Amino acid sequence: MTEAPFTLGEFATAFILILAASSLIYIFGRWLSPKSVQSENGQSTYACGEKAAFPKLKINVSLYKYLIYFVILDSSVLLVAFASLALRTANMLLFMFYLFIVLVSGFLLLGGGDQ
């Protein structure tokens, strides 16, 4: 029997290092970016040089659940497709755990937010 090429500890270490590096890049970029300073006049709305009151744009997003379902189910199908190519080296426990999370998130979307 062949040994897995990566252990769970190596995956966890890689995840933590990537998260730390991306956080440092974000904080460094936020620190170096120029700060915008606008007065109240700069933020107010003008029409032909005069102040105008425009009503706020109301956006109704009614089909967001279908978008979330698509993203969740599409990513799980891609994972299954790529994992089937490397089935001998894949850790099936982590793979099944991911599919369980996809299933639970689908069930949470079915009943959530209907109050």
Buried (B, 14 or more C-beta within 10 A) or exposed (E): EEEEEEEEEEEEEEEEEEEEEEEEEEEEEEEEEEEEEEEEEEEEEEEEEEEEEEEEEEEEEEEEEEEEBEEBEEEBEEBEEEBEEEEEEBBEEEBEEBBEEBEEBBEEBEEEEEE
